[in-house]
Amino acid sequence: MHLQSLLHQLSNARILVIGDLILDHYIWGDVHRISPEAPVPVVHVSHDTFTPGGAANVALNLANLGVKTSVIGYFAEDEAGLKLQEILNEKDISVFNPATSKTAPSIIKTRVLVRGQQLCRIDREMQRETYRIDTSPNFETVLEEALANVDAVIVSDYAKGVITQPLVDILFKISKSYPKLLVAVDPKPARHLAFREAGLLTPNRSEALQMAGMAPLHTDEPYPLEEICLKIHNLFNPKILIITLGADGMAICHGGKVLEHLSTEAQQVFDVSGAGDTVVATLTAALSVGSTPAQAARLANAAAGCVVRHMGTAPVTLKELQQWLDRSSEVVI
């Protein structure tokens, strides 16, 4: 199948994202002098930009690929929350916020960029417990209604508090009523959450090492891909495991074995922020319309190659990915 043909089929997909909703704020400027108050640069701001981050960026990637997208998470009715909802609504993304208590502020990550380089990052958030949504009385009802109308669900855990073990348990319980529903998980292994038998797991290089219960590697040690794949299979038994390996591409694993190792498609890398979101979004969308894991991985590999060429969190765009595929003319059997 041509990847272009697969890309066009993604508009048939309906996907729900559950996770930590973040507003990414970028302050762009320049520096010409050091402050007389302290040995720090004085940034002359030229402009500000805002984009969805975290699980909201996963949803934005899906919407940009033509997928009918919905998202469940937490945001407050503050300036940042309203801004985030406005951006998502402009992309026709359905937003569900089942939290009945909204005392915690919406999560904002502010990055100051000077001449294309990040000078600092400012995070505004509270304790994880304040962002839980599974304790809301109507959470299970909202989730059941959302799952009844989708082909796949993505759990996007940024360790901010939305994704908890009770939430995962409720999700997997309800999903058993929908045998064809694909449950994809982009995990944070440090959380030690149990999600055995997910349809798709998409850890990166270091996350896969943690999931396998293995110690960090020394710089001169080779990455034990086959051993990691087998250990993750034994511990979590995912139907499909795809490990993203940065400059080394990605590995497609099934049944505890590495089926294929794809080289990276990235030719220029300016910023890897959000690349994992693009990968899980593209993989899930492709698999939900009937692609093979190899086809889905190749499309996701190309999508990741597109987004890392941009500064900041940048979702894939349909036009850019189409142009990329036109140049590569790749065919997947």
C-alpha positions in Angstrom: 0.0 0.0 0.0 1.3 3.5 -0.8 1.6 5.6 2.3 -0.2 8.4 0.5 -3.2 6.1 0.2 -3.0 5.3 3.9 -2.8 9.0 4.8 -6.0 9.7 2.9 -7.8 6.9 4.8 -7.1 8.6 8.2 -10.1 10.8 7.8 -12.2 7.8 8.5 -10.8 7.4 12.0 -12.5 8.5 15.2 -10.1 8.8 18.2 -10.4 9.9 21.8 -7.4 11.2 23.7 -7.2 11.1 27.5 -4.5 12.9 29.4 -2.8 16.0 30.7 -3.9 19.1 28.8 -1.2 21.8 28.7 -1.0 25.2 27.2 2.5 25.8 25.6 3.4 29.5 25.7 6.4 30.8 23.7 8.0 34.2 24.3 10.1 35.1 21.2 12.7 37.9 21.5 16.3 39.0 21.3 19.0 40.0 23.7 21.3 43.1 23.3 22.5 43.7 26.9 22.9 42.3 30.3 20.7 43.5 33.1 22.2 46.1 35.6 20.2 44.4 38.3 21.8 40.9 38.0 24.1 39.1 35.6 21.2 38.0 33.4 20.2 38.8 29.8 17.5 41.4 29.1 15.0 39.9 26.6 13.3 42.3 24.3 10.1 40.5 23.4 8.9 40.6 19.8 5.8 38.4 20.1 4.1 35.6 22.0 2.6 32.3 20.5 0.4 29.7 22.1 -0.1 26.1 21.1 -1.6 23.0 22.8 0.8 20.8 24.7 0.8 17.4 26.3 -2.3 15.4 25.5 -3.8 18.4 23.8 -0.9 18.3 21.3 -1.7 14.6 20.6 -5.3 15.7 19.8 -4.0 18.5 17.6 -1.8 16.1 15.6 -4.8 13.8 15.0 -7.0 16.7 13.9 -4.4 17.9 11.5 -4.3 14.5 9.9 -8.0 14.7 9.3 -9.1 12.4 12.2 -12.3 13.1 14.0 -10.9 13.9 17.4 -12.1 14.3 21.0 -10.1 14.8 24.2 -10.8 14.3 27.9 -8.7 16.1 30.5 -8.5 18.9 33.0 -8.4 22.7 32.5 -9.7 25.5 34.6 -12.0 28.3 33.5 -9.1 30.7 33.6 -7.3 32.6 30.8 -5.1 29.7 29.9 -7.9 27.2 30.0 -10.1 29.3 27.8 -7.2 29.9 25.4 -6.5 26.2 25.1 -10.2 25.4 24.6 -10.4 28.0 21.9 -7.5 26.6 20.0 -8.9 23.1 20.2 -12.4 24.1 19.2 -11.0 26.0 16.1 -9.7 22.5 15.0 -13.1 20.9 15.6 -11.8 18.9 18.5 -14.5 18.0 21.0 -13.3 18.8 24.5 -14.6 17.1 27.7 -13.7 18.3 31.1 -15.5 16.1 33.7 -13.9 17.7 36.7 -16.5 19.2 39.0 -14.0 21.0 41.1 -11.7 23.3 39.1 -9.6 24.9 41.9 -6.2 24.1 40.3 -5.1 26.4 37.5 -4.7 25.3 33.9 -1.1 24.0 33.3 1.1 26.4 31.4 4.7 25.8 30.2 6.3 29.1 29.1 9.5 29.0 27.1 11.6 32.0 26.4 13.4 31.8 23.1 16.2 34.0 21.9 17.6 33.7 18.3 16.1 30.2 18.1 17.6 29.0 21.4 15.6 28.3 24.5 16.8 30.6 27.3 14.6 29.2 30.1 11.3 27.5 30.8 8.7 28.6 33.4 6.1 26.0 34.6 2.9 26.9 36.3 1.1 24.0 37.8 0.0 22.5 41.2 0.3 19.1 42.8 -0.8 16.1 40.8 -3.7 15.3 43.0 -5.5 18.5 42.1 -5.7 17.5 38.4 -7.4 14.2 38.9 -10.6 13.7 36.9 -11.4 10.1 37.8 -12.8 11.2 41.2 -15.5 13.3 39.6 -19.0 11.7 40.0 -19.8 11.8 36.3 -16.4 10.7 35.1 -17.3 7.1 34.2 -20.5 8.2 32.4 -18.5 10.8 30.3 -15.9 8.2 29.5 -18.5 5.5 28.5 -20.3 8.0 26.2 -17.0 9.1 24.6 -15.8 5.5 24.0 -19.0 4.4 22.4 -18.3 6.6 19.4 -14.6 6.1 18.6 -12.3 3.5 17.0 -9.4 4.1 19.3 -8.3 5.8 22.5 -4.9 7.2 23.4 -3.7 7.5 27.0 -1.2 10.4 27.0 0.5 10.5 30.3 2.6 13.6 31.1 2.7 12.8 34.8 0.7 15.9 35.7 -2.1 14.1 37.5 -4.9 13.2 35.1 -3.7 9.7 34.4 -4.1 7.5 37.6 -4.3 3.8 38.2 -8.1 4.1 39.0 -8.6 5.9 35.6 -6.6 3.2 33.7 -8.6 0.5 35.5 -12.0 2.1 34.5 -10.8 2.6 31.0 -9.7 -1.0 30.5 -12.9 -2.2 32.1 -15.1 -0.2 29.8 -13.0 -1.0 26.8 -13.8 -4.7 27.2 -17.3 -3.9 26.0 -15.8 -2.8 22.7 -13.6 -5.7 21.3 -12.5 -3.7 18.3 -11.5 -0.6 20.3 -7.7 0.0 20.0 -6.2 1.2 23.4 -2.9 3.0 22.8 -0.7 4.1 25.7 2.1 6.6 25.6 3.5 5.7 29.1 5.5 7.4 31.8 7.2 4.4 33.4 8.2 6.3 36.5 4.6 6.3 37.5 4.5 2.5 37.7 1.0 2.2 36.4 -0.3 -1.2 35.3 -1.7 -1.4 31.8 -1.3 -5.0 30.7 -2.5 -6.0 27.3 -2.8 -2.6 25.8 -3.3 -2.6 22.0 -0.3 -0.4 21.5 2.6 0.8 23.7 4.9 3.6 22.4 7.8 4.2 24.9 10.9 6.1 23.8 14.4 4.7 24.3 14.8 5.6 28.0 11.2 4.8 28.9 11.4 1.3 27.3 14.5 0.7 29.4 12.6 1.7 32.6 9.6 -0.4 31.6 11.8 -3.4 31.2 13.1 -2.9 34.7 16.7 -2.4 33.6 19.3 -0.1 34.9 20.4 3.0 32.9 23.2 2.2 30.4 26.7 3.6 30.4 27.5 5.8 27.4 29.6 3.0 25.8 27.0 0.2 26.3 25.0 -0.9 23.3 21.2 -0.6 23.5 19.9 -4.1 24.3 16.8 -3.8 22.1 15.9 -7.5 21.8 16.2 -8.0 25.6 14.1 -4.9 26.3 11.4 -6.0 23.8 11.1 -9.5 25.5 11.0 -8.1 29.0 8.3 -5.5 28.2 6.3 -8.3 26.5 6.5 -10.5 29.6 5.6 -7.6 32.0 2.9 -5.8 30.0 2.0 -8.1 27.1 1.0 -5.4 24.6 -0.4 -6.5 21.2 2.0 -4.1 19.5 5.1 -2.5 21.0 6.8 0.3 19.0 9.9 1.8 20.6 11.1 5.2 19.3 14.8 5.4 19.3 15.5 9.0 18.3 18.3 9.3 15.8 18.2 5.4 15.5 14.6 5.4 14.2 12.0 3.1 15.7 11.6 -0.6 16.4 8.5 -2.6 15.7 8.0 -5.5 18.3 5.4 -8.2 18.6 5.2 -11.3 20.8 8.5 -10.3 22.6 10.5 -10.2 19.3 11.8 -7.3 17.2 10.1 -7.7 13.9 11.7 -4.7 12.2 14.0 -1.7 12.9 13.3 1.4 10.8 15.9 4.1 10.2 15.0 7.6 11.1 13.4 9.8 8.4 14.6 13.0 10.0 17.0 14.9 7.8 17.2 18.1 9.9 16.5 18.2 13.7 15.9 21.6 15.3 13.6 20.5 18.2 12.3 17.1 19.3 9.6 18.6 21.5 6.3 16.9 20.7 7.7 14.3 18.4 6.5 11.5 20.6 3.0 13.0 20.5 3.1 13.0 16.7 4.3 9.3 16.6 1.5 8.0 18.9 -1.1 10.0 17.1 -0.1 8.8 13.7 0.5 5.2 14.7 -2.9 5.0 16.4 -4.8 6.7 13.5 -3.2 4.4 10.9 -3.8 1.2 13.0 -7.4 2.2 13.6 -8.1 2.2 9.8 -6.7 -1.2 9.3 -3.0 -0.6 8.5 -0.3 -3.2 9.4 2.1 -2.2 12.2 4.9 -1.8 9.5 2.7 0.6 7.5 1.7 2.6 10.5 5.3 2.8 11.7 6.6 4.1 8.4 3.9 6.8 8.3 4.6 7.8 11.9 8.4 7.8 11.1 7.8 10.2 8.2 5.5 12.4 10.4 8.1 12.6 13.1 10.7 13.6 10.5 8.4 16.6 9.6 7.9 17.9 13.1 11.5 17.9 14.4 12.4 20.4 11.7 10.4 23.0 13.5 11.3 25.0 16.6 9.0 24.4 19.6 6.1 22.0 20.0 4.8 21.8 16.4 2.1 19.3 15.3 2.4 17.5 12.0 0.3 19.1 9.2 -1.4 17.1 6.4 0.2 19.3 3.7 3.7 18.9 4.9 3.4 15.2 5.4 1.9 14.8 1.9 4.8 16.7 0.4 7.2 14.6 2.4 5.6 11.4 1.1 5.5 12.7 -2.5 9.3 13.2 -2.3 10.0 9.8 -0.8 7.4 7.9 -3.0 7.6 5.0 -0.6 5.5 1.9 -1.0 4.8 -0.5 1.9 3.7 -4.1 1.1 
